[in-house]
Structure formats: structure tokens, C-alpha cells
Amino acid sequence: MKIYTKTGDKGQTALYGGTRVSKASARVDSYGNIDELNSFIGIAKSHIEDEEVLRQLKKIQFDLFTVGSEAATPADKLMLANGKSRLPIIISETEIEELEQWMDAFEDKLEPLQYFILPGGGKSATFLHAARTICRRAERSLVFLNESEEVRPELIKYLNRLSDYLFVLARYISKLNNEPEEYWNPNER
């Protein structure tokens, strides 16, 4: 099987379920942002050695494929004619709560925040901060899509929580690697 199909040469692509849309559509933009986020998490992983963190990030990458597959599926195509779900798995409160539990465990090992943190803190932390900003863009694009087409609220909630997780993880990784955080303190210019 060849990777190229030539079906997108005129600026259209097929969504899950077969509907053809412009590659500039809000839906395509949203799952494209999710894909970019997943790739940036992969970059961050390549600079992290902590096995537990790597396990969590692998699970998150799996979950992002799940979020992306649903983002690529119009609401009217989520169910098959036989009444079964088109998607074998979906994001639920379980995955959201898992992110919260992981964050809580990291935060227990960190100093409380007093100022905003400048993105940085070493190579792996910097990539995690970049992933966090891409996550926020992915979240905004799903919110934008939801203004015209239905998006399950769990998807938006998952990305919102994931951006928080990536922030806390960047701080935790900086601490693990003994790389100091830099603060934005408007009084110390």
C-alpha cells in the first residue's frame, strides 16, 4: 500500500466516516493541532529518562490519538447504522482524573508557585512548555469547532487538563534535572 493517495491534491480530505471537507475546515484544523501536540510530546520524551514519566507520556500519546480520531469524526457519524459506536474507544472522565492524579503527585514534590514561570528549565522542560502551548491551541480549536459543530465536552476538558499536566510536568522535570526555573517577577526587571 502506498502512503500517498492523491485524493487530497485539490485541498480536500476525508473525515472518519467518509465525509469530504476542505483541509482548511475547523475540524481538520482541530485534529491537526492534536497531531502536532502528539509529535511535540514525542520530542519531549526523547529527552526524558524517568521511566514513570515516560510511561505517562506514552499513555497520553495513545489518548491523543483517541481524541484526534473523535475530532476527525463528525457527530452524525459517531454511530454506525447498526447502533454501535464507530470508534472503539473514547476519552472519558477516567482519563481526565488520571491526569489530575499524576499532577497531584508531581505537585506534592514541587515548591508552591509564587510567580509566573518563563518557559525553559532545560531541554526536556522547554519542549514540555512548547507542548503545553500547542495543547492550548488544540483546545482553542476544539472550542471553535464546538461553536458550529458538536464536540463532546470531555474532549475539551481533557485538553484543558492536559495543558495543566504539561505545565506541572515541565516544572517537575526541571527539578529532577536540577535545572532552575526562571520567574517572571515584574518587580525585578
C-alpha positions in Angstrom: 0.0 0.0 0.0 1.4 3.4 -0.9 1.3 6.2 1.6 0.1 8.8 -1.0 -3.4 8.6 -2.4 -3.5 11.8 -4.4 -7.1 12.3 -3.1 -6.1 15.5 -1.2 -4.3 17.2 -4.1 -7.2 19.7 -4.5 -7.3 20.8 -0.9 -9.9 18.3 0.5 -9.6 15.4 2.8 -11.9 12.7 4.1 -13.1 12.7 7.7 -13.7 9.5 9.6 -16.9 8.2 8.2 -16.2 9.4 4.7 -17.4 13.0 4.5 -15.1 15.1 2.4 -14.2 18.6 3.6 -11.7 21.4 3.0 -8.3 20.9 4.6 -8.9 24.4 6.0 -12.0 23.4 7.9 -12.3 23.9 11.7 -12.5 20.1 12.2 -9.3 19.4 10.2 -7.5 22.2 12.0 -8.5 20.8 15.4 -7.2 17.3 14.8 -4.2 18.7 13.1 -3.3 20.6 16.2 -3.8 17.5 18.3 -1.5 15.6 15.9 1.1 18.4 16.3 0.8 18.2 20.1 1.3 14.5 20.0 4.5 15.0 17.9 5.9 17.6 20.4 5.2 15.2 23.3 7.3 12.7 21.3 10.1 15.2 21.1 10.0 15.9 24.8 10.0 12.1 25.5 13.3 11.8 23.6 15.0 14.0 26.2 13.4 12.4 29.3 14.9 9.4 31.2 12.4 9.0 34.1 10.5 5.7 33.4 7.3 6.7 35.2 7.1 10.0 33.3 7.8 8.1 30.0 5.0 5.6 30.8 2.6 8.5 31.5 3.6 10.3 28.3 3.1 7.2 26.2 -0.4 6.8 27.6 -1.1 10.4 26.8 0.1 10.0 23.3 -2.3 7.0 23.0 -5.1 9.1 24.4 -4.3 11.9 22.0 -4.9 9.5 19.1 -8.2 8.7 20.7 -9.0 12.4 21.0 -7.9 13.0 17.4 -10.0 10.2 16.0 -13.1 11.6 17.6 -12.2 15.1 16.5 -11.9 13.7 12.9 -15.4 12.3 13.1 -18.5 14.4 12.6 -21.1 14.0 15.4 -23.6 12.5 12.9 -21.0 9.8 12.0 -20.1 8.7 15.6 -22.7 5.9 15.5 -22.9 3.3 12.8 -26.2 2.3 11.2 -26.4 -0.8 13.5 -26.3 1.5 16.5 -22.7 0.7 17.5 -20.0 3.3 18.0 -17.8 3.9 15.0 -14.9 4.5 17.5 -13.6 1.5 19.6 -12.7 3.8 22.5 -13.4 7.4 23.6 -12.0 9.7 26.2 -13.9 9.7 29.5 -13.7 11.2 32.9 -11.3 8.3 33.8 -8.6 9.7 31.6 -9.2 13.2 32.9 -9.0 12.0 36.5 -5.8 10.1 35.7 -4.1 13.4 34.6 -5.3 15.0 37.8 -3.8 12.2 39.9 -0.5 12.4 38.1 -0.4 16.2 38.5 -1.2 16.0 42.2 1.7 13.5 42.7 4.1 15.9 40.9 2.9 19.0 42.7 3.5 17.3 46.1 7.2 17.3 45.2 7.4 20.9 44.0 7.7 24.3 45.7 4.4 26.3 45.5 4.3 28.8 42.7 4.7 32.5 43.6 5.4 33.9 40.2 4.8 33.1 36.6 7.5 30.8 35.2 9.4 31.7 32.0 9.2 28.7 29.6 12.6 26.9 29.9 14.3 25.0 32.6 16.4 22.6 30.4 15.8 20.9 27.1 13.1 18.5 28.1 11.2 21.0 30.2 11.4 23.5 27.4 9.8 21.0 25.0 7.1 20.3 27.5 6.4 24.0 27.8 6.1 24.2 24.0 3.8 21.1 24.1 1.7 23.0 26.6 1.2 25.9 24.3 0.3 23.6 21.4 -2.2 21.9 23.7 -3.8 25.2 24.5 -4.1 25.9 20.7 -5.6 22.4 20.2 -8.1 23.2 23.0 -9.0 26.6 21.4 -9.5 24.9 18.0 -11.9 22.3 19.5 -13.8 25.1 21.3 -14.0 27.0 18.0 -15.2 23.8 16.2 -17.8 23.3 19.0 -19.3 26.7 18.1 -20.5 25.3 14.8 -20.5 21.5 15.2 -21.0 19.4 18.3 -17.9 18.3 20.2 -18.2 16.1 23.3 -17.3 18.2 26.3 -14.9 15.5 27.6 -12.5 16.2 24.7 -12.2 19.9 25.5 -11.9 19.1 29.2 -9.2 16.5 28.5 -7.1 19.0 26.6 -7.6 21.7 29.3 -6.4 19.3 32.0 -3.5 18.0 29.7 -2.1 21.6 29.3 -2.1 21.9 33.1 -0.4 18.5 33.4 2.3 19.5 30.9 3.0 22.7 32.9 3.4 20.8 36.1 5.4 18.1 34.4 7.8 20.7 33.0 8.4 22.0 36.5 8.9 18.5 37.8 11.3 17.6 35.1 13.3 20.8 35.8 13.5 19.8 39.4 14.6 16.2 38.6 17.3 17.5 36.3 18.4 20.2 38.8 17.7 22.9 36.3 16.5 26.1 37.9 13.2 27.7 36.9 13.2 31.3 35.9 10.4 33.5 37.1 8.6 36.5 35.6 8.6 38.9 38.5 7.5 42.3 37.3 9.3 43.9 40.2 12.7 42.5 39.2 13.3 43.8 35.7 
